[in-house]
């Protein structure tokens, strides 16, 4: 089995210790241990001081019973927003294909697009002492970022390109994806544009690129409709977008749901994009989008390559640490 890469030796932080938490909180190490193991036995004021010190230091209790600090767990923690739809499946498959033959087990957790839950899941993953963490996106809070910076292990952020990643990043430019779709709709002569989807940071960057480009072209300002993160919420979205003639959906699941609503309203044609009363473009290039009629135009993201690249970034420190894998605008009959 290959050795996991070690963090940058110039990094200012190392994994914080229980004794460091005790010193900052002004209590004994035994009290910190009780807060971790039996919090109900500790006075609320004392417990609050200890928990604040843990957050400040980025301390995560070790849940691997009896392990030494130098022990190898041969595991990699992977945090994704959701497994409810398959948009991130290729990324998980790609990194698993790289890591599992080398003897690493992948531990998967979901944030469900909730910042507080993301912090809890990061802490839960780190408490198992993985040898690296790969996550979709960047930490939603400074507490989460602190946990990762001070973990002392390789970290890979994916599906976006933060200017200052914690360690390494493999992804694509979400803002430019929005720019590409907006330029296409404007070139088609579409006049009433909209963006539908969630309000997570990656979707928001897509919206910003879309909105900025439409406005810069002198076209009518596009509308943004924030929806629940499932396809069913987008089926009825048409009722909230009177007169719309082009829609960029934050992902293919939303696009397919919206097309179902168009079909019910009699606004879906089985011809080429130019004949569609309402053009639709998604993101993700899901297999279902290729099979439906009319076939779905989309932003193709190289999910498998993102996963494989992220795995390689945590295995070695050689080569670039900021990898842009790009995207493709794939035009089919829906738009």
Secondary structure by P-SEA (a helix, b strand, c coil): cccccccccccccccccaaaaaaaacccaaaaaaaacccccccaaaaaaaaaaaaaacccccccccccccccccbbbbbccccccccaaaaaaaaaaaccccbbbbbbbbccccaaaaaaaaaaaaaacccccccccccccaaaaaaaaaccbbbbbccccccccccbbbbccaaaaaaaaaaaaaaaccccccccccccaaaaaaaaaaaaaaaaacccbbbbbbbccccccccccccccccccbbbbccaaaaaaaaaaaaaaccccccccccccbbbbbcccccccccccccccccccaaaaaaaaaaaaaacccccccccccccccccccc
